Amino acid sequence: GAGVGPQRGSDLEAALTIDFVDAAKGLTTTLHLTSEASCSTCNGSGARPGTSPVRCTTCNGRGVTEVNQGGFAFSTPCNRCGGRAVVIEHPCGTCRGTGVEMRNREVKVRVPAGVDDGTRIRLKSRGAPGRNGGPAGDLFVICRVTPHPLFTRDGQNLHVRVPVSFTSAALGADIDVPTLEGDLVTLRLRPGTQPGSRHRVKGRGITADKAVGDLIVTVEVTVPTSLTKEQREALLAFAKEEAS
């Protein structure tokens, strides 16, 4: 019958906000939760200390009662004990007979490297306590990864947009590219590099499950907003030659 005997506790969810860099590298942190826990006064029995739940006399400790309807016999959870098979005659004053109380607790969470926004981490038996001696449920930690001012993610690849001067793109140049580790890598641009073109820096993405992603660099060509007299004359000469 429904609800008889040990019942598993319900699963709980908790959100964990993680910095973009921590999500890439992994970390161990502590969650502070307020949730149901087995009552510390009655050890979860629901009965006042010194007393015990007694067998329900309505269902004779079976948790279910038989109902006859039109020649058919149905088992339904006992109305008196709610299917628990026992009745608490002297409820615990702390939990009012429920066997559970709200309690602050700390849970250690190990976040593996490379988690994405929305990743669920399952912590076995860290959810709500079970009833009637049943096992506890699980705790699901949902990762919320904060955006980074420079980088975006696509799986294990990192993307970054780098401004490049018009002359560097046209003539070719070595440019400095930021990485998630904080150092700079040099990327060689060929002459005639186009705006919006993508360039791959191998192995500078996110490491997860022993695989390493790449850093994808998108070139953003910047156009000067003010020119010196000499620069203007040089560009006019270039434009004239381009048109001929």
Summary of the structure (lengths in Angstrom):
residues: 244
radius of gyration: 32.7
end to end distance: 91.7
largest distance: 105.3
contacts: 675
relative contact order: 0.17
helix: 11%
strand: 42%
